[in-house]
């Protein structure tokens, strides 16, 4: 208590803020300690919050939500100001958005670290990659307080940094063995670790890998992402002890990292465009990459049991095995490797576990990757209602198919044509139909788009159909699909309400259907408002190629209005859209929501009607509302 | 927002596969065992009867004699207050409180009836069940004359009612209920002195059992031989099913006969949330019924592990349940003497 009184008097500004926050209930010691552990005195707990809230979504009490405040007021986030202090002194008088603590995700289990004799006996390697000199100091501060002795492996970009690292780390009482290597700028953080230290790391019970990281996705130089990962991997003594205890107690735990950084896009755990680069890992390690969202250490920093990464660490690498710089922002072998290490540890028979800072809990609940997909329909409406133009993707955004599978209408048409003797089997029709479309795309060198009319013209030519048959089959494909089209009710309501509230509503879709056909579909699901409709086959521009977004960007710039796009495709509706500087909101495709709910992969064969009937409607129902929290 | 469709599709996903598998099993069991009667036990039987009627109407199941049967443990326990066999069941569930409270809550007696049966001192006496089961049983059996007098008329009336449902005329009746230990089936078997079959989602013990001189055959579709608290999620969290699978009425508690036309008149206990908002529950049921019909038409089968997996997502994650459904799970836990229980909060989702 004496120390508490002393600090109250000497830390006058903090002390004043603490007293005010406590008086108003905005900081609640009991609540804070219940979530984040005990502190030597109340002011320490408050200081802990002030420090962490600059980069972590911890809350000071039930009355204030750090994440809401920083998301709504990104200037405060970028300035690195503690949100509660800003709110108390300025934000509330400026009318800035704030809220009481929000429960976005509840882990289904809680891993409780238990005291044991064995956790201190574990042989631990810390493997660092340091590109920026100032990170030597940051890491040294963490290593100094590490709860047990460790061996440290450091890859650095220059001889100067090597000298600095050697000087500082060798003086630390916690460091037994130290190895510092100057490495070329190739393979980012993974390259040097695998080339220089891979096999040596296999001699350890545990390894922890971190690297100096300054840039966020936007390219803006910020350290919050690193601070967040570093805090819950290496810096926080309580967390580190807990990690060591959990690994010691659970020999089947193979990998640990904190839940994905909360200010990243909600879809950060998606494979995006990286699956094509993961073939090596699928073939070599036998990992399954069929799910679109994946648990992986976003940012490439993690703790692991080296045995869980044995096939990776035991492989001999040279720097030439890694792609040369400059690397793209996304879409490379290294991006695929980062997404594969968690799957590798599972393939090796281990589990992953995580720390979720808002709840202060360790968990093995893998649904953490969907924590950002929690939104009540009313909140979604309110969020979109702040913008002048709201554009929506159509398929799986405002409408869905009764059996989810997009090719089911074609399969049904194939059955009809087989019965008529036009095709040998539904499968041969489907193949011919899709081949015709692909051939047309090749003919156009994958520029622009292809319409259903062109597809059936090509089929008719190839198969000598009459004009009447061609028109009938084309119409049948559309009508069979139309028959199975259902509204995503909550989304349709929101669209109509936005229009009623005076917002401009646009629909933007990559589809082979004609403008008129798409209009019929929208009418069928209950869209009865004025809207602008951009159909790829009609305009010859596509979202996934970026051409549509160039067009949209120019159109919106001319109008000078605020805009947001809503869609279910991570690539087309979010990532590429964002590349053009357009605001966007990703929503879950029904199959993604099915995965997020914890269901296994079930719809694997678009030609298997029994599978479509068995699971299709369940997935469609599950994904009707594209968030959790309906 | 879109409440009715949300309920309907929730009914399809949550109840659809589990009910379709239940009925596929019933269909097979009926044909393999020459079942000639289906008894839909209140309250789960309400949905089951609707599903059955739909399947029969669509020629997806054979038409058998069938009826919805008003029955509840509380009412049957009351009829068996002076019956050694029945008391074995009625006193085996945990309880803590006075005799008066036990008689009112578990046996459904009114305060006036209770006060007419025992003196004040006896009524105030506290009991712990099942620890003191034998002592409570002897205490009640000592008063069997008075209790028999009390139960004789409703017992005869209820037997008459059961006869009117066709149950007693059937050679091989199959009683349909969610589960689990078959108490109602056993009590009805004993009371009517007939052999019965029962089909449950889960049966704590399947197979044949001799009840006095009759045979009770129990079948668990998804699992047999498990008990509450042993880690089988579909049983441990069966409150999610019990809450939803209910009839428009509260628990059946009494039967009378009209003095004018001789028809049976039934009395029910208080309604839970789902019963007070039955239009919402109906939307859930509509989804389930349509799904079962669809599954039967297309012969869509779910393995037990798939059914368990589908159930587990809902029973372990709050976010999986549309918020409008949360209150629908309220269960009237009369047997334990507790107020309504809601599994969403009970299991800390």
Interface residues (C-beta under 8 A of the other chain):
Chain A: X106 X108 X367 X374 X376 X377 X378 X489 X490 X493 X597 X598 X599 X600 X610 X613 X614 X617 X618 X621 X622 X624 X625 X628 X629 X630
Chain B: X1 X2 X5 X6 X9 X10 X12 X13 X16 X17 X291 X294 X298 X300 X302 X309 X310 X312 X313 X316 X317 X318 X319 X320 X322 X323 X349
